[in-house]
Amino acid sequence: MSHRQGKFSDAEVEATIKAKLAKSKIGKDGFQVHVKDGVATWTGNTAVMQHKGAATRMAKAAGAIQVVNNIKVTGDGGPAGKGGIAGQTRHMQVKAAADDSGQEHED
């Protein structure tokens, strides 16, 4: 008897993950997944940090009892216009300091 607590075989979980991956936009990243003893192991590279988390959630939703995510997030952002949310470069805005009244003030 297996020590696994999952309801599905490794082959079924892996097939489900791969089917979900094929329909997902993260499927374009070319990730690889393998399931053994209910543990899904991801490998690959992506320029979009959110895709790594999406892969973990996808494997759990497919029935994996544990996920080892070895996907590396590359810092180069890939081709122009890639990376960030919805393909947009992220910018940060710093607001002027405010006092306790919530009003901005000058020093």
N, C-alpha and C positions, 0 to 999 in steps of 0.2 A: 504494500500500500504506500502511496506517495505521501510525503509530508506536506504537500501543497494544500492550501485551503481554497484555491480557486475552483470555479465551476467548469472551466474549459481547459482543453489540452493546450500544450505549448503551441502546437501547429495551428489550432483554431485561433488562439490569441494573436499569433504572428500574422496569420492571414487577415484577421480583422483590422489590425493596425495598418498593414500594407494597403488594404482597401480604402481605409480612411485617409491614408497618406496620399494615395493617388488622386483623391477628390479634393484635397486641401491645397491651399496656396503654398504651404510649406513643402509640399511635394517637389516643388521646383528646385529646392536646395540640394536634392540628391542624398538625403539622409539614408543610412542603413540601419535596420533594426533586426535583432535576433532575440528570441525568447527561449529561455531554458529554466526549467523548474519554476515557472511562473514569473521569472524576472526578465523584464524587457531591457535590453542594452542597446542604446542609441550611439551611433558614431556618425561623424560628418562635420561639416563646417557651414557657418552662416554668417552673414554680415548684419543680420537683424536679431537682436537679443531676444525679442518676444517669440521668435520661432523656436528657440530652445525650450522655453517654458511650454509652448503649445505642444511640442513633441511629448513632453512628460505627461501632460494632461490627456493627450490622445491615447497613450499606452495604458494609462490607468482606466480610462473610459472603455477601452477594449477588453479589459479583464485582467491586466497584469497585476500581480499582487505587490510587486516592487519594481522600481524603475532606476536603472543606472544610466545617467545621461552624460555621455562623453562627447557631446557636440561642442565644438569650439566656436566661440564668437570671435570673428576676425575684426580687427580694429580699423581696417582700411575703408570700410563702407562700400567696397565693391565698385562697380561702374557708376558714373555720374548719375545722380538722381536716386540711387539706391540707399537703403539704410534708413533708420528712423521710422517713425510711424507714417504709414500711407505714402512711403517714398519721399517724405519731406525731411529736409535737414532741420534738426531741432535747434532752436535759439532760446537763450535764457535772458529774461529781463529782470533787472534789479530795480526795485522801487526805492524811493527816497525814504529815509527814516521817519517814523511818525511818533508823536508823543502819546501819552495815555488817552488823550481825547480822540485819537484816531486822525488828527489833523496833521498834515505835513508841515514841517517847519524848517527854517534855515538857521544855521548856527552862526 
